[in-house]
Amino acid sequence: MGARETALNALIACRKNGAWPNAALKDYLQRDRLEPRDAALATKLVYGVLQNRNKLDFYLKQLLTGKLSGLHPVVKDILHLGLYQMAELDRIPDSAAVNEAVELTKKYCPKQKNAPALVNAVLRNAARTRGSWQEPVSYAEKYSHPEELIALLKKSLPKGKLEPMLMADNTAPQTTVQVNLLKTTAENLVESLKNQGVTATPHPWMEDCLVLSGLGSLERLDGFRQGLFYVQDPASKLSVLCAGLQRGWRVLDCCAAPGGKSFAAAIAMEGQGSIVSCDIHPHKVELIAKGAARLGLSCIAPQCRDAAVRNPEWEGRFDAVIADVPCSGLGIIRKKPDIRYKNLSELEALPALQRAILENQAAYVRPGGVLLYSTCTVLPRENEEVAAAFLQSHPEFSPEPLPLPEIFPKNESGMITLIPGEYHTDGFFICRLRRKQ
């Protein structure tokens, strides 16, 4: 089983079953036991195809003699794989991309008798004519984002931020991990990973955060099994650090799965205190519990709860409440490329849900305590507008300046939106509110 076949299986799972690419890749990389180099190629191929789908179709229309809509779905997947290698990767010989594509077609499309010949002809035509293809001009085809989404982002983002975000959405997501300081140091973890063939470099501005390369499956690493690190984007960790958590505090993480913010909170509190880590789905609560156990974070107590349903026993009981609410996810398109194809009308009800959760969670904050509101989107209607509406009806809360690393401008508003393309992070919104004494 090679990298291209693993990638094809992951792409088919994404298309047929609606699987997220990170989950599909994890499953198939574990199943196929690829060497790190092949695993890296499979990952690059899956994300590259999903991130450039419209652009690849734009090229295919020029190379096909028939209609794009007439292609068998798996044949189209295989053509996308082959064409992506030829158009975007400069270290793969055309002959390898073509021959592998033809073999995959024979194996995965046995009932499509003419399919291998079609794939061979299209990709050989691509090799001959590359350099003379018409290039896409519109953002929709150039960056493979739907027109409706581009219009929404253009309206929502500051001037000059749209194209850098679209470009960032199509970059390969880095694997960033946070060091479990309760078990090791960044320096020791770098050395340990090096001994297993993994390169770890310090993140440019987030302390105790490493960027990994040379990976296969994370689960194979001794450091992972020993709980020396966990995967988390710097923006997500930054939100927790902005809460200013103290040792011994009682913290509620109300929408916690898969657990990264709870883990960051526990480490920031040096394992002292308690964290109630909740999610509405039992299987996700189990994920949090397994992660906390692996990391040795005994101060985390996972619970299955609906963040929008009031629990009177918790009112005024927590020093800090972290409300990282369900959102449109438009800040993490580089990691979950299919988000760009969501039906935008289905996202319009989110601000009402976000406001309901924020209203509910606010009741749990003690006088003088902190309420941290965050999302992984860049839309003001889910971010600043939700926070502003909440503050208007809750004068007992007020925003506080965010303690940000030096790379950021000084913050006085208590709110910040990180936009992909600015700080090498996911898109993220952070808002810190203090309940008056």
Secondary structure, DSSP 8 states (H G I E B T S, - for coil): --HHHHHHHHHHHHHHH---HHHHHHHHHHHHT--HHHHHHHHHHHHHHHHTHHHHHHHHHHH-SS-GGGS-HHHHHHHHHHHHHHHH-SSS-HHHHHHHHHHHHHHH-TT-TTHHHHHHHHHHHHHHHTTSS----SHHHHTT--HHHHHHHHHHS-TT-HHHHHHHHTS---EEEEE-TTT--HHHHHHHHHTTT-EEEE-SSSTTEEEEES-S-GGGSHHHHTTSEEE--HHHHHHHHHTT--TT-EEEETT-TT-HHHHHHHHHTTT-SEEEEEESSHHHHHHHHHHHHHHT-TTEEEEE--TTS--GGGTT-EEEEEEE-----TT-TTTSGGGGGS-GGGGTTHHHHHHHHHHHHHTTEEEEEEEEEEES---GGGTHHHHHHHHHH-TTEEE------TTS----SSEEEE-TTSSSS--EEEEEEEE--
